[in-house]
């Protein structure tokens, strides 16, 4: 049985995603396809437009066999942590043969070469990276300079590779596995394959007729015209289109969290705002003292969350990084916890979100071979997991509960403990 894994967000699921899954079946002869998917918050520091159960159903109705949640500590992390968490989870399942990803670069060997350079991070690389950062370069710019310097004997132009978002994630996936293998942490002999991205670019905000639309463009269309979606029929699978046109459709966007994040900032950093005991030490994930000062100094200019992020961003602190950090604060994600997770090989469990008939046997095989607990019932899991895993899954539960509170607003929140696994 050949099992291929895909790391995804499906925010939302569209024809490009369906094309990838069909390609995996036909070109790579996959018998089973596992999706490791972000929960209710995504890597770019934004809430998912639809909740994780809805997106799980979309995936299962269009080619996936089993969907597993990527814990929020990794789903809301940098590209490196996102990849490390997802690859560790897939590796520990013990049954996956291949990880397939979309990329702008078609030549997988070039992506492997770049991953090899990044996985070493020798002293020369670190020195060049540090100097570039000190000169005011953003991290992506600084990293590209360091990689190019390590690659002087090759004619590969890594600038074009490292400036494209899907390439970056693909390289991080490969790098994560190389590092696991070097440390002898790998449990599987994973192979990486890619499919060249078709249609609009990852960051494109416009829909171009006749091309695959990006998830970003679809989110923009749904944001400004949520109840008039007939023009989206050719860009999403039929089952997804039917959902988009249902009267009960609920979409969630960044600025829906504006008041909640503002309250959290005032509540947590009030001492810095008032000047009383301003030297309090905070433990928020990836949030530096300088960043806390930036948030505190700009709180009186806060209108919406998106505007606040724009106010706080700088040349070496990107919009996405700021947004992620604000959600780390809102969700109470701790640096001490991610440090412990990293020390203990990242993912500590695999929580099943859904499966189809083809995924039943897959789930049985995972339970027999997995190096980590397989979670199908939260109540049971919280009684049996160790303390490290509990810290991670409790964060998942809180994140989804906060998401549901915003999405449902005047209605009863969905309860994570009573939500069933999606079965198709």
URDA-V163295 format. One record per backbone hydrogen bond with DSSP energy under -0.5 kcal/mol. CO is the residue of the C=O (numbers start at 1). NH is the residue of the N-H. If there is no record, write none. Layout:
co:nh
CO:NH
CO:NH
//
This chain:
co:nh
1:3
2:31
2:32
3:97
3:98
4:34
5:100
6:8
6:36
8:38
10:13
12:11
14:17
14:18
15:19
16:20
17:21
18:22
19:23
20:24
21:25
22:26
23:27
23:28
24:28
24:30
32:4
33:65
33:66
34:6
34:36
35:37
35:68
36:8
37:70
40:48
42:45
42:46
46:42
49:252
51:55
52:56
53:57
54:58
55:59
56:60
57:61
59:62
59:64
60:63
65:356
66:35
67:353
67:354
68:37
69:71
69:351
70:39
71:74
71:75
72:76
74:77
78:82
79:83
80:84
81:85
82:86
83:87
84:88
85:89
86:90
87:91
88:92
89:93
90:93
90:94
91:94
92:371
97:191
98:5
98:100
99:193
101:195
103:197
106:108
107:110
107:111
108:112
109:113
110:114
111:115
112:116
113:117
114:118
115:119
116:120
117:120
117:121
122:126
123:127
124:128
125:129
126:130
127:131
128:132
129:133
130:134
131:135
132:137
133:136
138:142
139:143
140:144
141:145
142:146
143:147
144:148
145:149
146:150
147:151
148:151
149:152
151:154
156:158
157:160
157:161
158:162
159:163
161:164
164:168
165:169
166:170
167:171
168:172
169:173
170:174
171:175
172:176
173:177
174:178
175:179
176:180
177:181
178:182
179:183
180:185
180:186
181:184
188:190
191:99
193:101
195:103
201:204
202:216
204:217
206:208
207:209
208:211
212:200
214:218
215:219
216:220
217:221
218:222
219:223
220:224
221:225
225:228
229:232
230:233
232:235
232:236
235:15
237:241
238:242
239:243
240:244
241:245
243:246
246:249
253:256
254:257
255:258
257:261
258:262
259:263
260:264
261:265
262:266
263:267
264:268
265:269
269:272
269:273
270:274
271:275
275:277
275:278
277:280
283:335
284:287
286:288
288:292
289:293
290:294
291:295
292:296
293:297
294:298
295:299
296:299
298:301
299:302
304:303
304:308
305:309
306:310
307:311
308:312
309:313
314:317
317:314
318:322
319:323
320:324
321:325
322:326
323:327
324:328
325:329
326:330
327:331
328:333
329:332
333:285
334:338
335:339
336:340
337:341
338:342
339:343
340:344
341:346
342:345
348:373
350:352
350:375
351:69
353:422
354:67
355:424
356:359
356:360
357:360
357:361
358:362
359:363
360:364
361:365
362:366
363:367
364:368
365:369
366:370
373:350
373:375
374:376
375:352
377:381
378:382
379:383
380:383
380:384
381:384
381:385
386:390
387:391
388:392
389:393
390:394
391:395
392:396
393:397
394:398
395:399
396:400
397:401
398:402
399:403
400:404
401:405
402:406
403:407
404:408
405:409
408:410
408:411
414:416
415:418
415:419
422:355
//
